[in-house]
Amino acid sequence: MKKLLLTGLLMLGAMGITGCTPERNQVDLKVQMQGQGMVEPSEGGKFTQGSVVDVKALPATGWQFSRWEGAVAEAYRSETTVLMDGRKTIRAIFIPDSDPEIMEAPGGIINWRADGSEVLRRIGGEADIEYIMIHAISDAAANPSNPYEISRIRDIFDSYGVESHYVIDREGAIYQFVHDERIAHHAGAGSWNQDPKLTNAMNRYAIGIELLGIGTRAEMKDVIGTLANTQVRSADRGYTENQYSALDHLLHHLMERYGIPRGNIIGHEAYDPGRKWDPGALFDWNRILP
């Protein structure tokens, strides 16, 4: 019995000397990235529960570190720590260190609609720009197997008598359809934050950004019809990594240019709940901005 006890004590001592710990005291750290750069440790790993892990974000050339997402000690410092008191997932967000590349829309900037009406200038000029509204658009109703041709977007706008300032395609390319100082028809009827000036008038105060995206089957049932809804591929629903990165970059650019606070960035569904679905349940708000 004494021999067995001595053997056990020796084994525990050896574990302490070599740094071994029981598997149950190990917890996982998962590291992700958005944009271009590197993180140390690059793939996370297993760490002793209760330990503190140093992490470092290293932006690629032409990019800058923006922030961390997840339970880090300091979200806005490129070098910070993670307390491993349980399983953790963190993400380093990198954004380009220059203004976003914005391309003119196929067919040119919209100043006049297909019905001959003018896209009017904001009454107060750029000073009216206080909000940003995020939408989703696709050609799924007519082309469910190929719903994301950017060349078709203007036709869709013309058909419905609407337009948006920007459209971001699946690869993250940003197209401008309407100049910021003009009142694009993207918000429609609705209300926000019990502010009477915004009731049915958000177009005057908001920049509209469309993402090429398709919602869940339930969200799209009454939007594109049952048949088209069943023909949409699962991979075509939701949004891409490139879109989140481009949207984040564009939002930072517009917020800085016009002094727009984070709380003034909303989805179409928030302005007109029950009638509008976008950007929908598949849009991850945690992927953009702080």
Secondary structure, DSSP 8 states (H G I E B T S, - for coil): -HHHHHHHHHHHHHHHHHT---GGGEEEEEEEEESSEEEESSS-EEEETT-EEEEEEEE-TTEEEEEEESS-S-TT-SEEEEE-SS-EEEEEEEEESS---EEE-TT---SB-TTS-B--B-TTGGGG--EEEEEEE-STTT-TTS---GGGHHHHHHHHT---SEEE-TT--EEESS-TTB--S-S-S---TT-GGGTTTHHHHEEEEEEE-B--HHHHHHHH-HHHHHHS-GGGSB--HHHHHHHHHHHHHHHHHHT--GGGEEEHHHHSBTTB--S-TT--GGGS--
